[in-house]
Amino acid sequence: MINKNLFNSKVWIPPVAVFFLGIVSVSAQNSKPKKDTLKEKEIDEVVVVAYGKAKRNSYTGSVATISSDKINNRPVTNVTKALEGQVPGIQVTGASGQPGATSTIRIRGVGSVSASSEPLYVVDGIPFDGNINAISPNDIESISVLKDATASALYGSRGANGIIIVTTKSGKKGEARVNLNISQGFSGRAVKDYEQVNTDQYFQLYWEAMRNGYQSSQINAQQAAQMATDNIISNLGINPYGVNYPKPVGTDGKLLPGAKALWNDDWRDILQRVASRNQVDLDISGGSEKSNYFFSLGYLDDKGMAIESGFKRYNTRLKINSEVKSWLNVGANLSYTNSIQQAPTSSDSKSSNIIQAARAIPSFYPYYERNPDGSYVLDAEGNKVYDFGKYRPTAALQNQNQAASLPLDKNENKIDNFSGKGFMEFTFLPELKFRSSFSIDVVSYNEHYYTNPLLGEGKETGGSVSKSNSRTLSYTTSNILTYDKRFGKHHINALAGQEFYKYDYQIISGSRQGFSLPNYYEPDAASLLVSFGGKSDKLSLLSFLGKVEYDFDNKYFLSASTRADSSSRFAKENRWGTFWSVGGSWKLSSEEFIRNLDFFNLLTLRASYGGQGNDKLQKPNGSALYYAYQELYKNFPLAGEPGTTLEKVGTPNLIWETNLNSNIGLEFAIFNNRIKGNIEYFERKSKNLLFNVPVAPSLGISDYPANVGTIKNTGFEFSLFTTPVKTSDFQWNVDINLSTLNNKITKLPGGPLVVGTTKQLNLGGSVYDFYLQEWAGVDPSNGKPLWKTITKDANGNMVEGTTSEYAKATKILQGSALPKLTGGVSTSINYKNFDFSALLTFKIGGKILDTDYASILHSGNLGGRAWGTEMLNRWTPENPYTDVPALSTKTNNWTSQSTRFLYSGTYARLKNVSLGYTLPSDYFETIGLKKFRIYLQAENLLTFYKHKGMDPEQALDGTTYYRYPAMRTVTFGLQATF
């Protein structure tokens, strides 16, 4: 019997769940749910796994599934953005909010340094090489995430970093159904940008910086003050206070009485906008006893928050399955997507970066030219004239006004994505089947960048244009024989097969400049050839695979699988790699001694172990390296004569990187299945790491690939699914998932390795450990910035000190960018015809280096660049105890990379909220409408984060880079089923 005191005991609830658990206050004691409130089939659901399906509670591997209702109702352009907070053990980082951008996904940690750690995408059973944003979320039936060796070993090297299986919708037996989904939404920044000082504050701060910069042994404070007053307007290039105040700041550093700025043009108002989002999806499906079909059409127009940015997608899919003979099933799945992404620069430090431009120019520089009295300058037609700021200092983006130039430019990416799949399945005996399938993905990618010759940075060169066209063709053939037989209490399922994969990539690109006429975008209209190039890459993978599963009395389950892959990335003698897994599970709830407890509806213990390979070596710039073992050369012309130079040394001894994965899990269901959960521990060890070893530049190369080092990822995963209340009219569900991660380098020959300018690999550290100078504050006696030093005294003892010279500061390990805990809390409520759902995601731990913020905290050496409000707390003789140094137009390096700009990565985000109402069906019976639902939903509604201004969803390595921020989207829509 169950102890009634269990319900009366005090239970600690994590603060992150309080919002959801407190949404409604409903007493379950007042309801009398039926004994089978949640039926057995709900905990014994069928899940999609490698090369087939399995029942969840008997499967020996680790798999998590996201159903269509958690995907289709999200206003996301890319399906990867719908995974965050839904599955334990998966880290989703949406580093860019640019519409159409793909999130970075890591499953159970980072398993490599120089090789790819991206998971494999499998669509309807076949590995997918197309662009993942080509798949409309409306077409998806479910997503399965395979995390351990048993779940993914059958995909061999392709599944070394986990697998995301996307299953698209199919028609169902019965009358044809027509589904229509129309939505209209609006988007803006999810997080307000950093606060900046106003015009009055800026002029007084900059006066102070000039005065401090002028002071010297030859110039006293009074003389320096007068010089600052005399020169501030000429230094900044503009006087927003008008001709009546030619020297608006007095020698006391204060604005003159009556001085008032004649305009206040926040560049974020003109370069950013409230954007629209429109989506229409239509699908028709149906089926009979022997066949089914699904056909869909979709349209999406997702404008970006930054002007001239956005993403359009047109997609269609046709999926047919048919039993043409009692012994033959055939099927075809064809999809085509055309997408157009408008993507002005938004992810680097270029002056053309629209995100940085909106932040960098202070508001006293107008977007339209102004007369001395503050009125607008008008052209002959009476139109306002854009101000390009020729007078502005370089730091204030001189000669730029993207509000004027971007509409005349092109920043366009066009993608055509065709995916075709077909299969034939032969049934020789009821228990013996053979399935032959073929899949092809063709992606045509066209980049077109054009800078107009009339306005902006292209004016001096007469405009420029660059175009590139690439084509990727890949195909997979698969032949699988399966045997499934039950002998009394014994059950055997066996699989054997062969697979072949071919990849072919080609690209051609060029650029020209000098247009004789405006409004012509193609290279033929430009006169001067700047560059031209092209290349092609090929890859082949031959595989043989097999799996055996056995269970006895539906209690004891064993599985074993193996796969041999031959990759063209390696030399012939090292080309083959063999990967394997073993797993087992024990359904304890079927045992008499557990049933007698009358407590568990389900209790299953599972464990697995196996090894997988990784051949996806990358160059230091992140591009794929397809010929890892070969000696490579590159073109190096000299004085117009052809020549070659060494690009990469040959490494014929290079072998597979290997991932060894172990997993132990416990799945349970109690209280008539009202509470279900899963607890897992994993250990993922990557050895023989594919690593680009840096070498001295004098050798003529920068690095060479080698098998170096070992990484281990360990962690716990916890998921809980509860139904606190369920009656005939009301149901409330609350789900929680948590996962921990400890990433550690366990073997690193040759000692610490510096990666880039901010990271270092160390034995015992993580792959993303920051290696930075440590900020020591501000010297209260003189306002100079201080950094920590560590030196050795005459006796060899370590001595800590400080220095105001950045170059003398000591770099120290400063912690990892990887979070310690990630998770999500979701809730859903259904009351009669109303439905409500919400999802809160969070990350705890990890660090972020905010270089974006540092760019607006200059000491005054970047005259004309916007200033953050933190500068109001700078050092002065009256304010000696502060963390902001004294202002000066002389460089003091205080914004250089250090722990001063290293922040906690802990945050929580109300990722999604949805409210819907389904009208009673009898309202529409006369017109054949079966369902009509209206809904309101919001994405990225609230963000809880201490460091204001920075979007906490940053790149996996924890460094900001002037990226497009996440967008808050509010959408209204309707769904109709005929």
RAMO-V58752 format. One record per backbone hydrogen bond with DSSP energy under -1.0 kcal/mol. CO is the residue of the C=O (numbers start at 1). NH is the residue of the N-H. If there is no record, write none. Layout:
BEGIN
[[CO	NH] [CO	NH]]
END
This chain:
BEGIN
[[3	6] [4	7] [5	9] [14	17] [15	18] [17	21] [18	22] [20	23] [27	30] [28	31] [34	37] [39	42] [40	43] [45	56] [47	54] [49	52] [52	49] [54	47] [55	58] [56	59] [62	147] [64	145] [66	143] [67	70] [68	71] [68	72] [71	74] [74	76] [78	81] [79	82] [80	83] [83	86] [87	90] [89	108] [91	106] [93	95] [93	104] [98	101] [104	93] [106	91] [114	618] [120	164] [121	128] [122	166] [123	126] [126	123] [131	134] [132	135] [136	139] [137	140] [139	169] [141	68] [142	167] [143	66] [144	165] [145	64] [146	163] [148	152] [149	153] [152	155] [153	156] [155	158] [156	159] [157	160] [159	162] [162	120] [163	146] [164	122] [165	144] [166	124] [167	141] [167	142] [174	287] [177	285] [178	978] [179	283] [180	976] [181	281] [182	974] [183	279] [184	972] [185	277] [186	970] [187	275] [188	968] [195	869] [198	202] [199	203] [200	204] [201	205] [202	206] [203	207] [204	208] [205	209] [206	210] [207	211] [208	212] [209	213] [209	889] [210	214] [211	215] [219	216] [220	224] [221	225] [222	226] [223	227] [224	228] [225	229] [226	230] [227	231] [228	232] [231	235] [232	236] [233	237] [239	242] [240	262] [242	245] [248	256] [250	253] [254	250] [256	259] [266	269] [267	271] [271	307] [275	187] [276	303] [277	185] [278	301] [279	183] [280	299] [281	181] [282	297] [283	179] [284	295] [285	177] [286	293] [287	174] [290	323] [291	288] [292	321] [293	286] [294	319] [295	284] [296	317] [297	282] [298	315] [299	280] [300	313] [301	278] [302	311] [305	273] [306	309] [309	304] [310	342] [311	302] [312	340] [313	300] [314	338] [315	298] [316	336] [317	296] [318	334] [319	294] [320	332] [321	292] [322	324] [322	330] [325	328] [327	427] [328	325] [329	425] [330	322] [331	423] [332	320] [333	421] [334	318] [335	419] [336	316] [337	417] [338	314] [339	415] [340	312] [341	413] [342	310] [345	354] [350	353] [353	357] [354	358] [356	360] [357	361] [360	866] [362	365] [363	265] [367	387] [369	377] [371	374] [375	371] [377	385] [379	382] [383	379] [385	369] [389	392] [389	399] [393	396] [394	397] [397	400] [401	404] [401	405] [402	406] [405	408] [406	409] [410	450] [411	343] [412	448] [413	341] [414	446] [415	339] [416	444] [417	337] [418	442] [419	335] [420	440] [421	333] [422	438] [423	331] [424	436] [425	329] [426	434] [429	432] [431	484] [432	428] [432	429] [433	482] [434	426] [435	480] [436	424] [437	478] [438	422] [439	476] [440	420] [441	474] [442	418] [443	472] [444	416] [445	470] [446	414] [447	468] [448	412] [449	466] [450	410] [451	464] [456	459] [458	463] [462	515] [463	514] [464	451] [465	512] [466	449] [467	510] [468	447] [469	508] [470	445] [471	506] [472	443] [473	504] [474	441] [475	502] [476	439] [477	500] [478	437] [479	498] [480	435] [481	496] [482	433] [483	494] [485	492] [487	490] [489	553] [490	487] [491	551] [492	485] [493	549] [494	483] [495	547] [496	481] [497	545] [498	479] [499	543] [500	477] [501	541] [502	475] [503	539] [504	473] [505	537] [506	471] [507	535] [508	469] [509	533] [510	467] [511	530] [511	531] [512	465] [513	528] [514	527] [522	525] [523	526] [528	513] [531	511] [533	509] [535	507] [537	505] [539	503] [540	568] [541	501] [542	566] [543	499] [544	564] [545	497] [546	562] [547	495] [548	560] [549	493] [550	558] [551	491] [552	555] [552	556] [555	587] [556	552] [557	585] [558	550] [559	583] [560	548] [561	581] [562	546] [563	579] [564	544] [565	577] [566	542] [567	570] [571	574] [572	575] [575	567] [577	565] [579	563] [580	611] [581	561] [582	609] [583	559] [584	607] [585	557] [586	588] [586	605] [587	590] [588	591] [591	595] [592	596] [594	597] [595	598] [602	669] [603	588] [603	589] [604	667] [605	586] [606	665] [607	584] [608	663] [609	582] [610	661] [611	580] [612	659] [614	657] [615	617] [616	116] [617	625] [619	622] [623	619] [627	630] [632	647] [632	648] [634	645] [638	641] [641	638] [643	636] [645	634] [648	632] [651	654] [657	614] [658	687] [659	612] [660	685] [661	610] [662	683] [663	608] [664	681] [665	606] [666	679] [667	604] [668	677] [669	601] [669	602] [670	675] [671	674] [674	723] [675	670] [676	721] [677	668] [678	719] [679	666] [680	717] [681	664] [682	715] [683	662] [684	713] [685	660] [686	711] [687	658] [689	708] [690	114] [691	706] [693	704] [696	699] [697	700] [702	695] [704	693] [706	691] [709	689] [710	746] [710	747] [711	686] [712	744] [713	684] [714	742] [715	682] [716	740] [717	680] [718	738] [719	678] [720	736] [721	676] [722	734] [725	732] [729	832] [730	727] [731	830] [732	725] [733	828] [734	722] [735	826] [736	720] [737	824] [738	718] [739	822] [742	714] [744	712] [745	764] [747	710] [748	751] [753	761] [755	759] [758	771] [759	755] [761	753] [762	765] [765	745] [768	817] [769	760] [770	814] [772	812] [773	899] [774	788] [777	786] [779	783] [783	886] [784	779] [786	776] [787	803] [788	810] [789	801] [791	799] [793	796] [797	793] [799	791] [801	789] [803	787] [805	808] [806	809] [812	772] [815	770] [820	741] [821	844] [822	739] [823	842] [824	737] [825	840] [826	735] [827	838] [828	733] [829	836] [830	731] [831	834] [833	918] [834	831] [835	916] [836	829] [837	914] [838	827] [839	911] [839	912] [840	825] [841	909] [842	823] [843	907] [844	820] [844	821] [846	905] [848	903] [849	851] [849	960] [850	854] [851	855] [853	856] [854	857] [856	868] [859	888] [862	865] [867	197] [868	871] [869	872] [870	873] [871	874] [876	879] [880	882] [884	875] [893	896] [898	901] [899	902] [901	850] [903	848] [907	843] [908	944] [909	841] [909	911] [910	941] [911	940] [912	839] [913	938] [914	837] [915	936] [916	835] [917	934] [920	923] [921	924] [924	927] [924	929] [925	928] [931	977] [932	919] [933	975] [934	917] [935	973] [936	915] [937	971] [938	913] [939	969] [942	910] [944	908] [946	948] [947	950] [952	954] [955	958] [958	849] [964	97] [966	190] [968	188] [969	939] [970	186] [971	937] [972	184] [973	935] [974	182] [975	933] [976	180] [977	930] [977	931]]
END
